[in-house]
Amino acid sequence: MKRAMPSLAALRAFEAAARLGSFKDAAEALAITPTAVSHHIRGLEQRLDVPLFTRETRAVHLTEAGRRLSRRLTAAFGEIEAALDEVETAEHVLRVSTTPAFAALWLAPRLHAFQGAHPEIRVQVDTGTEAVDLHRDRQVDVAIRYGAGAPAGLHAVPLGDEAFGLYGAPDHVAGIGEIGAATVLATEWRQARLAPVAPADWLEAFAPGARPTMRWFDQEHHAVQCAIAGQGLAFLSDVLASDMEGRGLLARHREDAAVPGLRYTLLTLPERRRTRKIALFARWIERAFAG
């Protein structure tokens, strides 16, 4: 005779505690008490007659059986979430996490094309310089980040590599003589975990010995606005400059002069990548980058 399934509440409590590594964090995520989480897991262990955690004074650790069950349950709950999302008839919301610069300079000018093609999906863009943890923040559907590689356990879609050059208003660029007499508008590098790409790299490669006037900004779009106003040449990624360049607001100083940057990647949880709204957005942004 087939045994009855454990309660959904118990399975949810175990999966959250295993994923987050803490009964307290699981309780916060599920909006219940740590005592309730502990009670659910203890009942599940008794039901299965298998220990799922080893408990120490200030920490808990998964047993081998707990790790196996955790992997399967995380995938299963992900599939359930994806299935519910597919059949949902109410408004769809796609939450996208990315950097302020990418959101302002690349995504925002193009997002109307995605919204026009899929008006049933409302895109909410969250920005920050710190990478969001998609395993912890299940409200975020996709993250667009740049760097050398994707974190373990995430599905990654490479979008494209960037290169850095100097950009300014077309009239300003046309009047540039020696770069040493120019003003370079640059952004402070905020990603301590990534090797910086700096104006010094460009100057060393293409204008050794030049010492232009440097102006530093906290955000790329501030440097861009100053460049558009004719105040100097912005040291900028070609990805972030592409919209302004396409509209004739910026032009590159020396088309042949660029230093390699990093790669942009779309990240999502593997079990959610086939969700309709995520799949549609991933397909659109891949084509937008390629085009």
C-alpha positions in Angstrom: 0.0 0.0 0.0 1.4 3.4 -1.0 2.2 5.6 2.0 0.6 9.0 2.3 2.7 12.0 1.3 4.2 14.2 4.0 2.5 17.5 4.4 3.3 20.3 1.9 4.1 22.6 4.9 6.8 20.1 6.1 8.3 19.7 2.7 8.4 23.5 2.2 10.0 24.1 5.6 12.7 21.5 4.9 13.4 22.8 1.4 13.8 26.4 2.6 16.0 25.4 5.6 18.2 23.2 3.3 18.5 25.9 0.6 19.2 28.8 3.1 21.2 26.7 5.5 19.3 28.1 8.5 16.1 27.3 10.4 15.8 31.0 11.3 16.3 32.2 7.6 13.7 29.6 6.5 11.3 30.9 9.1 11.7 34.4 7.8 11.3 33.3 4.2 8.1 31.4 5.0 6.7 33.9 7.5 6.5 31.4 10.3 8.5 30.9 13.5 11.8 29.0 13.8 10.0 26.7 16.2 7.5 25.8 13.6 10.2 25.1 11.0 12.0 22.8 13.5 8.7 21.1 14.3 7.9 20.5 10.6 11.4 19.1 9.9 11.4 16.9 13.0 8.1 15.5 11.9 9.4 14.8 8.4 12.4 13.0 9.8 10.2 10.8 12.0 7.9 10.2 9.0 10.8 9.1 6.8 12.7 7.5 9.7 15.9 9.2 8.4 17.9 12.1 9.9 17.9 15.1 7.4 20.1 17.5 9.5 22.8 17.2 12.1 22.2 19.7 14.8 24.9 21.6 16.6 24.6 24.4 19.2 24.7 27.2 16.7 24.4 25.5 13.3 22.6 22.8 11.4 24.1 20.8 8.5 22.4 18.5 5.9 23.1 14.8 6.1 23.7 13.0 2.8 20.0 11.9 2.7 19.1 15.5 3.4 21.2 16.8 0.5 19.6 14.3 -1.9 16.1 15.2 -0.8 16.9 18.9 -0.9 18.1 18.8 -4.6 14.9 17.0 -5.7 12.5 19.2 -3.7 14.1 22.5 -4.9 13.8 21.3 -8.5 10.2 20.1 -7.9 9.1 23.3 -6.3 10.7 25.2 -9.1 8.7 23.2 -11.6 5.5 23.8 -9.7 6.2 27.6 -9.6 6.9 27.5 -13.4 3.6 25.5 -14.0 1.6 27.9 -12.0 3.1 30.9 -13.8 2.3 29.3 -17.2 -1.4 28.9 -16.4 -1.8 32.2 -14.5 -4.5 34.3 -16.2 -3.9 37.5 -14.2 -1.2 40.1 -14.9 2.3 38.7 -15.3 5.1 40.6 -13.7 8.7 39.9 -14.7 11.3 41.2 -12.2 14.7 42.0 -13.7 17.7 42.8 -11.6 20.6 44.7 -13.1 23.1 47.5 -12.6 21.9 51.2 -12.6 24.1 51.9 -15.7 22.8 49.0 -17.8 19.2 49.8 -16.8 19.5 53.5 -17.7 21.7 53.3 -20.8 20.9 50.0 -22.5 17.7 48.4 -21.2 15.4 51.4 -20.7 15.7 52.8 -24.2 14.9 49.4 -25.7 12.3 48.0 -23.3 9.4 49.4 -25.1 10.0 46.9 -27.9 9.6 44.0 -25.5 6.6 45.5 -23.9 5.0 46.2 -27.3 5.4 42.6 -28.3 4.2 41.2 -25.0 1.8 43.7 -23.4 0.6 41.0 -21.0 3.9 41.0 -19.2 4.8 43.9 -17.0 8.5 44.3 -16.5 9.8 45.6 -13.2 13.5 46.6 -13.2 15.4 46.6 -9.9 18.9 48.1 -9.9 21.9 47.8 -7.7 25.7 47.3 -7.9 25.6 44.2 -5.6 24.6 41.0 -7.4 21.3 39.6 -6.2 21.2 36.1 -4.9 18.6 34.4 -7.1 18.5 31.3 -4.7 17.4 33.5 -1.8 15.3 36.2 -3.5 12.8 34.1 -5.4 10.9 37.3 -6.3 13.6 38.2 -8.9 13.1 36.3 -12.2 16.3 37.2 -14.0 19.5 39.1 -13.4 21.6 40.8 -16.0 25.2 41.1 -14.9 28.7 41.4 -16.2 31.9 39.7 -15.3 34.1 36.7 -16.1 31.6 33.9 -15.5 28.2 32.8 -14.0 27.8 31.7 -10.4 27.4 28.0 -9.8 23.9 26.7 -9.8 22.4 29.2 -12.2 21.4 29.0 -15.9 23.5 31.5 -17.9 22.8 33.0 -21.3 25.8 34.9 -22.6 24.7 38.1 -24.2 27.9 39.7 -25.5 31.3 41.2 -24.7 31.9 44.9 -24.3 34.8 47.1 -25.3 35.7 50.5 -23.8 36.5 53.6 -25.8 36.2 57.4 -25.6 32.9 58.9 -26.6 31.8 62.5 -26.9 29.3 64.8 -28.7 30.0 64.5 -32.4 31.0 68.2 -32.8 33.3 67.9 -29.7 34.9 64.7 -31.1 35.5 66.4 -34.4 37.4 69.2 -32.7 39.7 66.9 -30.6 43.4 67.3 -31.4 45.9 65.9 -29.0 44.3 63.7 -26.4 46.6 65.1 -23.8 44.7 68.4 -24.1 41.3 66.8 -23.7 39.1 66.2 -20.7 38.3 62.5 -20.0 35.0 61.8 -18.1 35.3 58.5 -16.1 33.3 56.5 -13.6 34.7 55.2 -10.4 34.9 51.4 -10.6 32.5 50.0 -8.0 32.9 46.2 -8.5 35.7 45.2 -6.0 35.4 41.5 -7.1 36.2 42.3 -10.7 39.4 43.5 -12.2 38.9 47.2 -13.2 38.8 48.5 -16.7 40.2 52.1 -16.5 41.0 55.0 -18.7 44.6 54.4 -17.9 44.4 51.1 -19.9 43.2 53.0 -23.0 45.8 55.8 -22.6 48.6 53.2 -22.2 47.5 51.3 -25.3 46.7 54.2 -27.7 48.2 57.4 -26.3 51.2 56.6 -24.1 52.5 59.5 -22.2 49.3 61.6 -22.6 48.0 63.2 -19.5 44.5 64.5 -20.1 42.4 66.3 -17.5 40.4 63.7 -15.6 36.9 64.2 -14.1 35.4 61.3 -12.1 31.7 60.4 -11.5 29.8 58.0 -9.3 27.6 56.7 -12.1 28.1 56.2 -15.9 25.0 58.0 -16.9 26.3 61.2 -15.3 29.5 61.0 -17.3 27.4 60.3 -20.4 25.3 63.4 -19.9 28.4 65.6 -19.5 29.8 64.1 -22.7 26.6 64.8 -24.6 26.8 68.4 -23.4 30.3 68.7 -24.9 32.2 68.8 -21.7 34.7 66.0 -22.6 35.1 62.5 -23.7 33.4 59.8 -21.7 35.4 56.5 -21.1 32.5 54.2 -21.8 31.5 50.6 -22.7 30.3 50.3 -26.3 27.3 48.4 -25.0 26.3 51.3 -22.8 27.1 53.9 -25.5 25.3 52.1 -28.3 21.8 53.7 -27.9 23.3 57.3 -27.6 25.6 56.6 -30.5 22.8 55.2 -32.6 20.8 58.4 -32.0 23.7 60.6 -33.0 24.2 62.0 -29.5 27.6 60.4 -29.1 30.4 59.5 -31.4 33.5 57.5 -30.7 36.9 59.2 -30.7 39.1 56.9 -32.8 37.0 54.0 -34.1 40.1 51.7 -34.0 40.9 52.4 -30.4 39.1 50.2 -27.8 40.2 48.1 -24.8 38.4 44.8 -24.0 35.9 44.9 -21.1 33.7 42.2 -19.6 30.8 39.9 -20.7 27.1 40.6 -20.1 25.2 37.5 -19.1 21.5 36.8 -18.3 21.1 34.6 -15.2 18.1 32.7 -13.9 17.4 29.6 -11.9 17.7 26.4 -14.0 14.3 25.1 -12.9 12.6 28.4 -14.0 14.3 29.1 -17.3 11.4 27.6 -19.3 8.8 29.8 -17.6 7.0 31.6 -20.4 7.8 35.2 -19.3 11.5 34.3 -18.7 11.9 32.4 -21.9 10.3 35.3 -23.9 12.5 37.9 -22.3 15.7 35.8 -22.7 14.9 35.3 -26.4 14.2 39.0 -26.9 17.3 40.3 -25.1 19.6 37.8 -27.0 18.3 39.2 -30.3 18.5 42.8 -29.1 22.2 42.3 -28.2 22.9 40.6 -31.5 21.1 43.3 -33.5 
